[in-house]
Amino acid sequence: MKEENKFIIVILCYNCQDYIQECIESVVNQKYENYEVIIIDDNSVDDTQQVIKKLVSDNEKFTIINNTERLRPLANHIKALTSKKFNGEDIIVHLDGDD
């Protein structure tokens, strides 16, 4: 793997308020710096959105998408992958918010 390879980390979450902080901290604490994160909250009914906002609202590596209706995993993966332009060298990693 070349050092310039960019990791695109897609985190899908639904009602993950008890786990999302650990997931985000795990990503942020990695040594590799060339990454971007797309978090999609699938219209959680708990405080997941507030926890995410508190943790990463000022981090430019993170894009937060808050759904206004429940779309489920496949639609959210497609939404994440079509939300940005990627190049052929990007490495896409999928995580669940409770991983």
Secondary structure in CASP SS format (residue, H / E / C, confidence):
PFRMAT SS
TARGET T0000
AUTHOR 0000-0000-0000
METHOD secondary structure of the structure
MODEL  1
M C 1.00
K C 1.00
E C 1.00
E C 1.00
N C 1.00
K C 1.00
F E 1.00
I E 1.00
I E 1.00
V E 1.00
I E 1.00
L E 1.00
C E 1.00
Y C 1.00
N C 1.00
C C 1.00
Q C 1.00
D C 1.00
Y C 1.00
I H 1.00
Q H 1.00
E H 1.00
C H 1.00
I H 1.00
E H 1.00
S H 1.00
V H 1.00
V H 1.00
N C 1.00
Q C 1.00
K C 1.00
Y C 1.00
E C 1.00
N C 1.00
Y E 1.00
E E 1.00
V E 1.00
I E 1.00
I E 1.00
I E 1.00
D E 1.00
D C 1.00
N C 1.00
S C 1.00
V C 1.00
D C 1.00
D C 1.00
T H 1.00
Q H 1.00
Q H 1.00
V H 1.00
I H 1.00
K H 1.00
K H 1.00
L H 1.00
V H 1.00
S C 1.00
D C 1.00
N C 1.00
E C 1.00
K C 1.00
F E 1.00
T E 1.00
I E 1.00
I E 1.00
N E 1.00
N C 1.00
T C 1.00
E C 1.00
R C 1.00
L C 1.00
R C 1.00
P H 1.00
L H 1.00
A H 1.00
N H 1.00
H H 1.00
I H 1.00
K H 1.00
A H 1.00
L H 1.00
T H 1.00
S C 1.00
K C 1.00
K C 1.00
F C 1.00
N C 1.00
G C 1.00
E C 1.00
D C 1.00
I E 1.00
I E 1.00
V E 1.00
H E 1.00
L E 1.00
D E 1.00
G C 1.00
D C 1.00
D C 1.00
END
